[in-house]
Amino acid sequence: MKKPLIFLFTLLLGRGISFAAPSPQYLEHLTTQILKQQTLTTTGKEVLDQLKSLFTQCASSHQDKAIEAVCKNFLEEQFPKLEKQWEKVLTGGFEVASLGKLTDEKRFSSFGLMNASGLLLKINTRFPVDQFKYTVVSSPALGFSFLVPYLPKADAGSGFYGDCETFKQSVKTSIDKMKRENPEYQKQIMDMEEGLANTQCYQSIQLQRFPRRTEDINISSPIDGIGNDLHINISPRLLWEGETLEGKVQEECGSLEKASPEIGFNLSGMAYYGLDHPYLLAEAGKTLTGVVLGYTGDTSHLQKRTLGVGQNLQKGIEGQTIKTFGCNSHMYIQFSDQPNKYYDISFSLPSLLYGYYVGIDTYTSDEKPSFLHK
């Protein structure tokens, strides 16, 4: 067992060991850390069942009545929220929901673009977007959720297709070959085996977590039949004393002027990330054929539109509880309640963000990602 789980076990069931009654907030923090760790190797439901058993025993038979009361209250008040957030989490720490194919109207509504039957955003999308199916991949450990398109294997034709199971088999074959022919490369073999063990497949989508960097996430999905994959990487980064998100973005992007994940267009009609370019998408459509045709909704909120961002994250940006910047296919996100931390999220194919084929959103135990709103 990991250290937080051992400590919780001792705290709740320990005999002859004196502890002050823990606060509900502390118990929630501790159980959340346990769920983050344990779901790397097992499902959320299995971890929850184990935790519930501990709390149930504590609530009925702890020798310290104060701790017994805390356990009983935690089971009734806090634990249902944790169950709601973690019960569907698969091994590896991901919650996955398949949406199938989406109409343009349904896809745009996930981003708050209502009445969007005439909105066509197909900027540089050379991929078979009309054949995409969609999956919502969520990470309770980070509080992020992604709308991930993929091309089903049945629609890929006879070309090369980046299927997750095929990838895992090729890695296994390489490992077996190295063990036979180059056993001296023990460290490389161990690293490859660790990566393989922590790679999960859902449909053809590849989901990866890293035991030594438990908050880092990699999502890959095939989007055509000739080997092109979408890659999304999420890495939390710490800010040391005196450092700011703006300073980090300036280092990465060269300036803050161009560092924002908002759509803008130059005079040639090419899309780019811009900060102070309040072009309406309808205006851009005059120079960039196929971007906007007959949009029937309210166009006022399309000014400086944040690309590929779900409604929960939009609210945080508008309420100034979340900062976002972006350049060079990276999005940098910081939450006001985490001033010493930010998230570096990179997209291998930002053109799919432009068309709202890929999405990113936030969620909590009380707030599901907008991509799952009915």
ZATI-464673 format. One record per residue (C-alpha): x, y, z. Coordinates in nm, 4 decimals. Example, Ala and Ser with C-alpha at 12.3 -4.5 7.8 and 13.67 -1.06 7.14 Angstrom:
<fibas>
<fiba xx="1.2300" yy="-0.4500" zz="0.7800"/>
<fiba xx="1.3670" yy="-0.1060" zz="0.7140"/>
</fibas>
This chain:
<fibas>
<fiba xx="0.0000" yy="0.0000" zz="0.0000"/>
<fiba xx="0.1089" yy="0.3557" zz="-0.0667"/>
<fiba xx="0.1914" yy="0.5784" zz="0.2303"/>
<fiba xx="-0.1382" yy="0.7806" zz="0.2342"/>
<fiba xx="-0.3397" yy="0.4559" zz="0.2331"/>
<fiba xx="-0.1280" yy="0.3065" zz="0.5131"/>
<fiba xx="-0.1758" yy="0.6229" zz="0.7184"/>
<fiba xx="-0.5521" yy="0.6251" zz="0.6593"/>
<fiba xx="-0.5735" yy="0.2572" zz="0.7544"/>
<fiba xx="-0.3850" yy="0.3280" zz="1.0785"/>
<fiba xx="-0.5892" yy="0.6405" zz="1.1520"/>
<fiba xx="-0.9286" yy="0.4775" zz="1.1036"/>
<fiba xx="-0.8660" yy="0.1265" zz="1.2354"/>
<fiba xx="-0.5613" yy="0.1651" zz="1.4593"/>
<fiba xx="-0.5947" yy="0.0201" zz="1.8073"/>
<fiba xx="-0.4068" yy="0.1687" zz="2.0998"/>
<fiba xx="-0.2869" yy="0.4623" zz="1.8887"/>
<fiba xx="-0.4045" yy="0.8079" zz="1.9841"/>
<fiba xx="-0.4949" yy="1.0599" zz="1.7124"/>
<fiba xx="-0.6850" yy="1.3849" zz="1.7225"/>
<fiba xx="-1.0077" yy="1.3558" zz="1.5232"/>
<fiba xx="-0.9238" yy="1.4617" zz="1.1655"/>
<fiba xx="-1.1222" yy="1.7330" zz="0.9915"/>
<fiba xx="-1.3541" yy="1.6397" zz="0.7016"/>
<fiba xx="-1.1396" yy="1.8560" zz="0.4724"/>
<fiba xx="-0.8265" yy="1.6655" zz="0.5670"/>
<fiba xx="-0.9961" yy="1.3292" zz="0.5143"/>
<fiba xx="-1.1200" yy="1.4404" zz="0.1727"/>
<fiba xx="-0.7686" yy="1.5533" zz="0.0774"/>
<fiba xx="-0.6179" yy="1.2253" zz="0.1989"/>
<fiba xx="-0.8720" yy="1.0022" zz="0.0235"/>
<fiba xx="-0.8338" yy="1.2023" zz="-0.2980"/>
<fiba xx="-0.4568" yy="1.1469" zz="-0.2893"/>
<fiba xx="-0.5183" yy="0.7749" zz="-0.2392"/>
<fiba xx="-0.7572" yy="0.7654" zz="-0.5354"/>
<fiba xx="-0.5041" yy="0.9457" zz="-0.7555"/>
<fiba xx="-0.2310" yy="0.6969" zz="-0.6658"/>
<fiba xx="-0.4284" yy="0.3738" zz="-0.6608"/>
<fiba xx="-0.6172" yy="0.4304" zz="-0.9880"/>
<fiba xx="-0.2871" yy="0.4091" zz="-1.1735"/>
<fiba xx="-0.3119" yy="0.0324" zz="-1.1280"/>
<fiba xx="-0.6779" yy="-0.0396" zz="-1.0506"/>
<fiba xx="-1.0258" yy="0.0989" zz="-1.1167"/>
<fiba xx="-1.1886" yy="0.3810" zz="-0.9259"/>
<fiba xx="-1.4721" yy="0.1543" zz="-0.8087"/>
<fiba xx="-1.2305" yy="-0.0959" zz="-0.6561"/>
<fiba xx="-1.0471" yy="0.1785" zz="-0.4664"/>
<fiba xx="-1.3753" yy="0.3340" zz="-0.3510"/>
<fiba xx="-1.4982" yy="-0.0044" zz="-0.2246"/>
<fiba xx="-1.1790" yy="-0.0441" zz="-0.0235"/>
<fiba xx="-1.2065" yy="0.3065" zz="0.1207"/>
<fiba xx="-1.5761" yy="0.2651" zz="0.1994"/>
<fiba xx="-1.5027" yy="-0.0541" zz="0.3895"/>
<fiba xx="-1.2425" yy="0.1280" zz="0.6003"/>
<fiba xx="-1.4759" yy="0.4175" zz="0.6794"/>
<fiba xx="-1.7689" yy="0.1840" zz="0.7540"/>
<fiba xx="-1.5628" yy="-0.0128" zz="1.0052"/>
<fiba xx="-1.4396" yy="0.3101" zz="1.1603"/>
<fiba xx="-1.7939" yy="0.4530" zz="1.1833"/>
<fiba xx="-1.9240" yy="0.1492" zz="1.3705"/>
<fiba xx="-1.6413" yy="0.0282" zz="1.5912"/>
<fiba xx="-1.3637" yy="0.2831" zz="1.6500"/>
<fiba xx="-1.2525" yy="0.3011" zz="2.0135"/>
<fiba xx="-1.2367" yy="0.6808" zz="1.9890"/>
<fiba xx="-1.5956" yy="0.8069" zz="1.9648"/>
<fiba xx="-1.4848" yy="1.1426" zz="1.8226"/>
<fiba xx="-1.3104" yy="0.9707" zz="1.5301"/>
<fiba xx="-1.6079" yy="0.7344" zz="1.4937"/>
<fiba xx="-1.8399" yy="1.0345" zz="1.4548"/>
<fiba xx="-1.6071" yy="1.1942" zz="1.1984"/>
<fiba xx="-1.6046" yy="0.8722" zz="0.9933"/>
<fiba xx="-1.9839" yy="0.8459" zz="1.0038"/>
<fiba xx="-2.0232" yy="1.2079" zz="0.8957"/>
<fiba xx="-1.7647" yy="1.1659" zz="0.6179"/>
<fiba xx="-1.9495" yy="0.8636" zz="0.4784"/>
<fiba xx="-2.2751" yy="1.0583" zz="0.4701"/>
<fiba xx="-2.1491" yy="1.3984" zz="0.3528"/>
<fiba xx="-1.8195" yy="1.3846" zz="0.1600"/>
<fiba xx="-1.7951" yy="1.0276" zz="0.0351"/>
<fiba xx="-2.0918" yy="1.0455" zz="-0.2079"/>
<fiba xx="-1.9146" yy="1.3314" zz="-0.3906"/>
<fiba xx="-1.5995" yy="1.1215" zz="-0.4260"/>
<fiba xx="-1.8071" yy="0.8293" zz="-0.5544"/>
<fiba xx="-1.9707" yy="1.0490" zz="-0.8152"/>
<fiba xx="-1.6320" yy="1.1725" zz="-0.9368"/>
<fiba xx="-1.4335" yy="0.8477" zz="-0.9279"/>
<fiba xx="-1.6695" yy="0.5483" zz="-0.9619"/>
<fiba xx="-1.6397" yy="0.5306" zz="-1.3419"/>
<fiba xx="-1.2638" yy="0.5823" zz="-1.3541"/>
<fiba xx="-1.0788" yy="0.3078" zz="-1.5415"/>
<fiba xx="-0.7411" yy="0.1611" zz="-1.4565"/>
<fiba xx="-0.4914" yy="0.4324" zz="-1.5393"/>
<fiba xx="-0.6969" yy="0.7137" zz="-1.3875"/>
<fiba xx="-0.9223" yy="0.8005" zz="-1.6809"/>
<fiba xx="-1.2979" yy="0.8285" zz="-1.7103"/>
<fiba xx="-1.4097" yy="0.7640" zz="-2.0669"/>
<fiba xx="-1.7487" yy="0.8252" zz="-2.2289"/>
<fiba xx="-1.8243" yy="0.7450" zz="-2.5921"/>
<fiba xx="-2.0468" yy="0.9923" zz="-2.7785"/>
<fiba xx="-2.0350" yy="0.8311" zz="-3.1229"/>
<fiba xx="-2.0722" yy="1.0576" zz="-3.4238"/>
<fiba xx="-2.1853" yy="1.4152" zz="-3.3587"/>
<fiba xx="-2.3725" yy="1.6532" zz="-3.5820"/>
<fiba xx="-2.2168" yy="1.9971" zz="-3.6277"/>
<fiba xx="-2.4992" yy="2.1398" zz="-3.4186"/>
<fiba xx="-2.4315" yy="1.9048" zz="-3.1271"/>
<fiba xx="-2.0560" yy="1.9523" zz="-3.1517"/>
<fiba xx="-2.0780" yy="2.3328" zz="-3.1516"/>
<fiba xx="-2.3291" yy="2.3349" zz="-2.8654"/>
<fiba xx="-2.0636" yy="2.1677" zz="-2.6489"/>
<fiba xx="-1.8729" yy="2.4952" zz="-2.6749"/>
<fiba xx="-2.1743" yy="2.7185" zz="-2.6142"/>
<fiba xx="-2.2268" yy="2.7950" zz="-2.9839"/>
<fiba xx="-2.6042" yy="2.7571" zz="-3.0022"/>
<fiba xx="-2.8094" yy="2.7733" zz="-3.3233"/>
<fiba xx="-2.4900" yy="2.7018" zz="-3.5139"/>
<fiba xx="-2.6349" yy="2.5083" zz="-3.8066"/>
<fiba xx="-2.4658" yy="2.7432" zz="-4.0523"/>
<fiba xx="-2.1293" yy="2.7611" zz="-3.8765"/>
<fiba xx="-1.8656" yy="2.5771" zz="-4.0772"/>
<fiba xx="-1.5176" yy="2.5776" zz="-3.9281"/>
<fiba xx="-1.2962" yy="2.3589" zz="-4.1416"/>
<fiba xx="-0.9703" yy="2.5494" zz="-4.1277"/>
<fiba xx="-0.6935" yy="2.3387" zz="-4.2785"/>
<fiba xx="-0.8657" yy="2.0158" zz="-4.1811"/>
<fiba xx="-0.7388" yy="1.7719" zz="-4.4418"/>
<fiba xx="-0.8752" yy="1.4853" zz="-4.2370"/>
<fiba xx="-1.2047" yy="1.2922" zz="-4.2830"/>
<fiba xx="-1.3806" yy="1.5001" zz="-4.0175"/>
<fiba xx="-1.7273" yy="1.3879" zz="-4.1265"/>
<fiba xx="-1.6346" yy="1.0311" zz="-4.0269"/>
<fiba xx="-1.5018" yy="1.1174" zz="-3.6817"/>
<fiba xx="-1.6448" yy="0.9591" zz="-3.3716"/>
<fiba xx="-1.5995" yy="1.1348" zz="-3.0385"/>
<fiba xx="-1.4952" yy="1.0270" zz="-2.6921"/>
<fiba xx="-1.4815" yy="1.2372" zz="-2.3760"/>
<fiba xx="-1.1641" yy="1.1550" zz="-2.1806"/>
<fiba xx="-1.1575" yy="1.2959" zz="-1.8265"/>
<fiba xx="-0.8930" yy="1.2989" zz="-1.5548"/>
<fiba xx="-1.0340" yy="1.3520" zz="-1.2043"/>
<fiba xx="-0.6756" yy="1.3748" zz="-1.0778"/>
<fiba xx="-0.6258" yy="1.6963" zz="-1.2759"/>
<fiba xx="-0.9851" yy="1.8159" zz="-1.3134"/>
<fiba xx="-0.9571" yy="1.8393" zz="-1.6933"/>
<fiba xx="-1.1705" yy="1.6811" zz="-1.9623"/>
<fiba xx="-1.1080" yy="1.6497" zz="-2.3364"/>
<fiba xx="-1.3349" yy="1.6029" zz="-2.6354"/>
<fiba xx="-1.1274" yy="1.3658" zz="-2.8494"/>
<fiba xx="-1.2126" yy="1.2793" zz="-3.2113"/>
<fiba xx="-1.0935" yy="0.9594" zz="-3.3737"/>
<fiba xx="-1.1466" yy="0.7764" zz="-3.7007"/>
<fiba xx="-1.2940" yy="0.4287" zz="-3.6416"/>
<fiba xx="-1.0767" yy="0.1474" zz="-3.7713"/>
<fiba xx="-1.3609" yy="0.0224" zz="-3.9918"/>
<fiba xx="-1.3573" yy="0.3561" zz="-4.1784"/>
<fiba xx="-0.9805" yy="0.3795" zz="-4.2193"/>
<fiba xx="-0.9485" yy="0.1815" zz="-4.5410"/>
<fiba xx="-0.6442" yy="-0.0305" zz="-4.6202"/>
<fiba xx="-0.3725" yy="0.2229" zz="-4.5293"/>
<fiba xx="-0.1641" yy="0.2447" zz="-4.2134"/>
<fiba xx="-0.3822" yy="0.2955" zz="-3.9072"/>
<fiba xx="-0.2524" yy="0.3942" zz="-3.5638"/>
<fiba xx="-0.4575" yy="0.1503" zz="-3.3593"/>
<fiba xx="-0.3712" yy="0.1463" zz="-2.9881"/>
<fiba xx="-0.3658" yy="-0.2327" zz="-2.9517"/>
<fiba xx="-0.1443" yy="-0.2621" zz="-3.2600"/>
<fiba xx="0.0932" yy="-0.0073" zz="-3.1059"/>
<fiba xx="0.1099" yy="-0.2001" zz="-2.7782"/>
<fiba xx="0.1801" yy="-0.5239" zz="-2.9620"/>
<fiba xx="0.4625" yy="-0.3631" zz="-3.1614"/>
<fiba xx="0.6201" yy="-0.2326" zz="-2.8388"/>
<fiba xx="0.5920" yy="-0.5778" zz="-2.6804"/>
<fiba xx="0.7592" yy="-0.7319" zz="-2.9854"/>
<fiba xx="1.0429" yy="-0.4779" zz="-2.9599"/>
<fiba xx="1.0878" yy="-0.5541" zz="-2.5890"/>
<fiba xx="1.1031" yy="-0.9295" zz="-2.6520"/>
<fiba xx="1.3605" yy="-0.8757" zz="-2.9267"/>
<fiba xx="1.5775" yy="-0.6544" zz="-2.7036"/>
<fiba xx="1.5654" yy="-0.9133" zz="-2.4245"/>
<fiba xx="1.6922" yy="-1.1796" zz="-2.6663"/>
<fiba xx="1.9481" yy="-0.9772" zz="-2.8580"/>
<fiba xx="2.0510" yy="-0.6915" zz="-2.6261"/>
<fiba xx="1.9933" yy="-0.7963" zz="-2.2637"/>
<fiba xx="2.2594" yy="-0.5487" zz="-2.1528"/>
<fiba xx="2.0111" yy="-0.2640" zz="-2.2192"/>
<fiba xx="1.8273" yy="-0.3471" zz="-1.8988"/>
<fiba xx="1.7279" yy="0.0102" zz="-1.8089"/>
<fiba xx="1.5827" yy="0.0802" zz="-2.1540"/>
<fiba xx="1.3915" yy="-0.2474" zz="-2.1393"/>
<fiba xx="1.2512" yy="-0.1631" zz="-1.7951"/>
<fiba xx="1.1449" yy="0.1846" zz="-1.9131"/>
<fiba xx="0.9677" yy="0.0363" zz="-2.2155"/>
<fiba xx="0.7918" yy="-0.2232" zz="-1.9997"/>
<fiba xx="0.6820" yy="0.0457" zz="-1.7552"/>
<fiba xx="0.5444" yy="0.2582" zz="-2.0388"/>
<fiba xx="0.3612" yy="-0.0405" zz="-2.1855"/>
<fiba xx="0.2099" yy="-0.1368" zz="-1.8495"/>
<fiba xx="0.0739" yy="0.2148" zz="-1.8075"/>
<fiba xx="-0.0761" yy="0.2458" zz="-2.1559"/>
<fiba xx="-0.4502" yy="0.1817" zz="-2.1731"/>
<fiba xx="-0.6597" yy="0.1431" zz="-2.4876"/>
<fiba xx="-1.0166" yy="0.2607" zz="-2.5380"/>
<fiba xx="-1.1542" yy="0.1992" zz="-2.8856"/>
<fiba xx="-0.8461" yy="0.3041" zz="-3.0848"/>
<fiba xx="-0.7544" yy="0.5845" zz="-2.8438"/>
<fiba xx="-0.4325" yy="0.5504" zz="-2.6443"/>
<fiba xx="-0.4296" yy="0.6767" zz="-2.2844"/>
<fiba xx="-0.1060" yy="0.6962" zz="-2.0909"/>
<fiba xx="-0.0055" yy="0.7905" zz="-1.7357"/>
<fiba xx="0.3427" yy="0.7796" zz="-1.5878"/>
<fiba xx="0.4093" yy="0.6306" zz="-1.2405"/>
<fiba xx="0.7050" yy="0.8609" zz="-1.1744"/>
<fiba xx="0.5133" yy="1.1647" zz="-1.3037"/>
<fiba xx="0.1630" yy="1.0729" zz="-1.1931"/>
<fiba xx="-0.0003" yy="1.3962" zz="-1.3090"/>
<fiba xx="0.1385" yy="1.3862" zz="-1.6636"/>
<fiba xx="-0.1067" yy="1.2581" zz="-1.9238"/>
<fiba xx="-0.0769" yy="1.1656" zz="-2.2895"/>
<fiba xx="-0.3795" yy="1.1065" zz="-2.5139"/>
<fiba xx="-0.3398" yy="0.9834" zz="-2.8727"/>
<fiba xx="-0.6052" yy="0.9085" zz="-3.1320"/>
<fiba xx="-0.5887" yy="0.8090" zz="-3.5016"/>
<fiba xx="-0.7625" yy="1.0592" zz="-3.7265"/>
<fiba xx="-0.7006" yy="0.9119" zz="-4.0694"/>
<fiba xx="-0.5953" yy="0.5873" zz="-4.2323"/>
<fiba xx="-0.2406" yy="0.6896" zz="-4.3260"/>
<fiba xx="-0.0789" yy="0.7195" zz="-3.9853"/>
<fiba xx="-0.1671" yy="1.0705" zz="-3.8674"/>
<fiba xx="-0.2498" yy="1.0802" zz="-3.4972"/>
<fiba xx="-0.3757" yy="1.3551" zz="-3.2705"/>
<fiba xx="-0.1583" yy="1.3891" zz="-2.9586"/>
<fiba xx="-0.2599" yy="1.5814" zz="-2.6469"/>
<fiba xx="-0.0043" yy="1.6139" zz="-2.3674"/>
<fiba xx="-0.0839" yy="1.7602" zz="-2.0246"/>
<fiba xx="0.1975" yy="1.8459" zz="-1.7831"/>
<fiba xx="0.1587" yy="2.0371" zz="-1.4551"/>
<fiba xx="0.4438" yy="2.2823" zz="-1.3913"/>
<fiba xx="0.5504" yy="2.4494" zz="-1.0676"/>
<fiba xx="0.6257" yy="2.8191" zz="-1.0319"/>
<fiba xx="0.9062" yy="2.8984" zz="-0.7920"/>
<fiba xx="0.9275" yy="3.2084" zz="-0.5748"/>
<fiba xx="0.9295" yy="3.5207" zz="-0.7902"/>
<fiba xx="0.8099" yy="3.3396" zz="-1.1041"/>
<fiba xx="0.4786" yy="3.4190" zz="-1.2763"/>
<fiba xx="0.2756" yy="3.2552" zz="-1.5486"/>
<fiba xx="0.3166" yy="3.5657" zz="-1.7644"/>
<fiba xx="0.6939" yy="3.5427" zz="-1.7291"/>
<fiba xx="0.6955" yy="3.1759" zz="-1.8267"/>
<fiba xx="0.4753" yy="3.2452" zz="-2.1276"/>
<fiba xx="0.7080" yy="3.5238" zz="-2.2412"/>
<fiba xx="0.9980" yy="3.2781" zz="-2.2228"/>
<fiba xx="0.8120" yy="3.0210" zz="-2.4317"/>
<fiba xx="0.6349" yy="3.2511" zz="-2.6764"/>
<fiba xx="0.8684" yy="3.5494" zz="-2.7098"/>
<fiba xx="0.6031" yy="3.7956" zz="-2.5956"/>
<fiba xx="0.2591" yy="3.8136" zz="-2.4410"/>
<fiba xx="0.1229" yy="4.0018" zz="-2.7421"/>
<fiba xx="0.0699" yy="3.6835" zz="-2.9406"/>
<fiba xx="0.0232" yy="3.4526" zz="-2.6444"/>
<fiba xx="-0.3466" yy="3.3842" zz="-2.6144"/>
<fiba xx="-0.5581" yy="3.0896" zz="-2.7295"/>
<fiba xx="-0.7987" yy="3.3219" zz="-2.9083"/>
<fiba xx="-0.8687" yy="3.3173" zz="-3.2773"/>
<fiba xx="-0.7450" yy="3.5957" zz="-3.5019"/>
<fiba xx="-0.6850" yy="3.6376" zz="-3.8746"/>
<fiba xx="-0.4208" yy="3.8262" zz="-4.0689"/>
<fiba xx="-0.4909" yy="4.0187" zz="-4.3895"/>
<fiba xx="-0.4416" yy="3.7036" zz="-4.5953"/>
<fiba xx="-0.7132" yy="3.5271" zz="-4.4007"/>
<fiba xx="-0.4804" yy="3.2876" zz="-4.2205"/>
<fiba xx="-0.5827" yy="3.1927" zz="-3.8673"/>
<fiba xx="-0.3401" yy="3.2460" zz="-3.5809"/>
<fiba xx="-0.3366" yy="3.2985" zz="-3.2057"/>
<fiba xx="-0.3783" yy="3.6656" zz="-3.1174"/>
<fiba xx="-0.4523" yy="3.8790" zz="-2.8137"/>
<fiba xx="-0.5950" yy="4.2083" zz="-2.9391"/>
<fiba xx="-0.7690" yy="4.1161" zz="-3.2631"/>
<fiba xx="-1.1468" yy="4.1266" zz="-3.2011"/>
<fiba xx="-1.2453" yy="3.9968" zz="-3.5425"/>
<fiba xx="-1.5824" yy="3.8354" zz="-3.5731"/>
<fiba xx="-1.5680" yy="3.4949" zz="-3.7318"/>
<fiba xx="-1.8325" yy="3.6238" zz="-3.9705"/>
<fiba xx="-1.5901" yy="3.8953" zz="-4.0854"/>
<fiba xx="-1.3127" yy="3.6416" zz="-4.1269"/>
<fiba xx="-1.5399" yy="3.4393" zz="-4.3508"/>
<fiba xx="-1.5162" yy="3.7131" zz="-4.6136"/>
<fiba xx="-1.1492" yy="3.6348" zz="-4.6679"/>
<fiba xx="-1.1250" yy="3.2720" zz="-4.5594"/>
<fiba xx="-1.3676" yy="3.0605" zz="-4.7617"/>
<fiba xx="-1.5487" yy="2.7944" zz="-4.5632"/>
<fiba xx="-1.4847" yy="2.9382" zz="-4.2183"/>
<fiba xx="-1.8233" yy="3.0939" zz="-4.1537"/>
<fiba xx="-2.1314" yy="3.0607" zz="-4.3686"/>
<fiba xx="-2.4692" yy="3.1801" zz="-4.2461"/>
<fiba xx="-2.4160" yy="3.1661" zz="-3.8710"/>
<fiba xx="-2.7593" yy="3.2157" zz="-3.7123"/>
<fiba xx="-2.6649" yy="3.2651" zz="-3.3463"/>
<fiba xx="-2.5534" yy="3.5670" zz="-3.1456"/>
<fiba xx="-2.2221" yy="3.6825" zz="-3.2935"/>
<fiba xx="-2.1223" yy="3.9221" zz="-3.0136"/>
<fiba xx="-1.9541" yy="3.6477" zz="-2.8102"/>
<fiba xx="-1.7509" yy="3.5297" zz="-3.1097"/>
<fiba xx="-1.5137" yy="3.8227" zz="-3.0744"/>
<fiba xx="-1.1723" yy="3.7007" zz="-2.9610"/>
<fiba xx="-1.3186" yy="3.3536" zz="-2.9350"/>
<fiba xx="-1.1179" yy="3.1127" zz="-2.7179"/>
<fiba xx="-1.0581" yy="2.8057" zz="-2.9323"/>
<fiba xx="-1.1750" yy="2.4602" zz="-2.8339"/>
<fiba xx="-1.2728" yy="2.5600" zz="-2.4796"/>
<fiba xx="-1.5779" yy="2.4100" zz="-2.3070"/>
<fiba xx="-1.8347" yy="2.6117" zz="-2.1174"/>
<fiba xx="-1.7038" yy="2.5458" zz="-1.7648"/>
<fiba xx="-1.3586" yy="2.6717" zz="-1.8596"/>
<fiba xx="-1.5115" yy="2.9682" zz="-2.0436"/>
<fiba xx="-1.6902" yy="3.0720" zz="-1.7232"/>
<fiba xx="-1.3636" yy="3.0585" zz="-1.5324"/>
<fiba xx="-1.1911" yy="3.2742" zz="-1.7935"/>
<fiba xx="-1.4737" yy="3.5277" zz="-1.7963"/>
<fiba xx="-1.4856" yy="3.5332" zz="-1.4146"/>
<fiba xx="-1.1075" yy="3.5800" zz="-1.4033"/>
<fiba xx="-1.0575" yy="3.2736" zz="-1.1848"/>
<fiba xx="-0.8621" yy="3.1107" zz="-1.4681"/>
<fiba xx="-0.5818" yy="3.2547" zz="-1.6834"/>
<fiba xx="-0.5127" yy="3.1172" zz="-2.0306"/>
<fiba xx="-0.2370" yy="3.1886" zz="-2.2789"/>
<fiba xx="-0.1292" yy="3.0018" zz="-2.5867"/>
<fiba xx="0.1275" yy="2.9873" zz="-2.8652"/>
<fiba xx="0.3106" yy="2.7331" zz="-3.0784"/>
<fiba xx="0.0361" yy="2.4724" zz="-3.0312"/>
<fiba xx="0.0566" yy="2.5023" zz="-2.6509"/>
<fiba xx="-0.2100" yy="2.6254" zz="-2.4107"/>
<fiba xx="-0.1049" yy="2.7475" zz="-2.0662"/>
<fiba xx="-0.3715" yy="2.7423" zz="-1.7939"/>
<fiba xx="-0.3555" yy="2.8656" zz="-1.4345"/>
<fiba xx="-0.6249" yy="2.8545" zz="-1.1650"/>
<fiba xx="-0.6470" yy="3.1400" zz="-0.9153"/>
<fiba xx="-0.6518" yy="2.8955" zz="-0.6226"/>
<fiba xx="-0.3245" yy="2.7380" zz="-0.7459"/>
<fiba xx="-0.0926" yy="3.0423" zz="-0.7739"/>
<fiba xx="0.2263" yy="2.8338" zz="-0.7666"/>
<fiba xx="0.1239" yy="2.5974" zz="-1.0446"/>
<fiba xx="0.0134" yy="2.5994" zz="-1.4076"/>
<fiba xx="-0.0673" yy="2.3438" zz="-1.6767"/>
<fiba xx="0.1146" yy="2.3134" zz="-2.0080"/>
<fiba xx="-0.1188" yy="2.1473" zz="-2.2591"/>
<fiba xx="0.0068" yy="2.0825" zz="-2.6109"/>
<fiba xx="-0.1856" yy="1.9773" zz="-2.9213"/>
<fiba xx="-0.0150" yy="1.8151" zz="-3.2192"/>
<fiba xx="-0.2881" yy="1.9345" zz="-3.4576"/>
<fiba xx="-0.4139" yy="2.2785" zz="-3.3481"/>
<fiba xx="-0.6146" yy="2.3084" zz="-3.6693"/>
<fiba xx="-0.8626" yy="2.0683" zz="-3.5073"/>
<fiba xx="-0.8996" yy="2.3183" zz="-3.2228"/>
<fiba xx="-0.9861" yy="2.5894" zz="-3.4751"/>
<fiba xx="-1.2783" yy="2.3837" zz="-3.5993"/>
<fiba xx="-1.4031" yy="2.2818" zz="-3.2542"/>
<fiba xx="-1.3294" yy="1.9165" zz="-3.3255"/>
<fiba xx="-1.1043" yy="1.8956" zz="-3.0186"/>
<fiba xx="-1.2102" yy="2.0451" zz="-2.6866"/>
<fiba xx="-1.0774" yy="2.1037" zz="-2.3369"/>
<fiba xx="-1.2878" yy="2.1733" zz="-2.0293"/>
<fiba xx="-1.2693" yy="2.1680" zz="-1.6498"/>
<fiba xx="-1.4909" yy="1.9833" zz="-1.4066"/>
<fiba xx="-1.5266" yy="1.8960" zz="-1.0386"/>
<fiba xx="-1.7270" yy="1.6400" zz="-0.8446"/>
<fiba xx="-2.0259" yy="1.8747" zz="-0.8723"/>
<fiba xx="-1.9695" yy="1.9858" zz="-1.2300"/>
<fiba xx="-1.9417" yy="1.7491" zz="-1.5235"/>
<fiba xx="-1.7613" yy="1.8637" zz="-1.8405"/>
<fiba xx="-1.9919" yy="2.0506" zz="-2.0748"/>
<fiba xx="-1.9174" yy="1.7925" zz="-2.3453"/>
<fiba xx="-2.1427" yy="1.5541" zz="-2.1498"/>
<fiba xx="-2.4310" yy="1.7986" zz="-2.1026"/>
<fiba xx="-2.7542" yy="1.6674" zz="-2.2489"/>
</fibas>
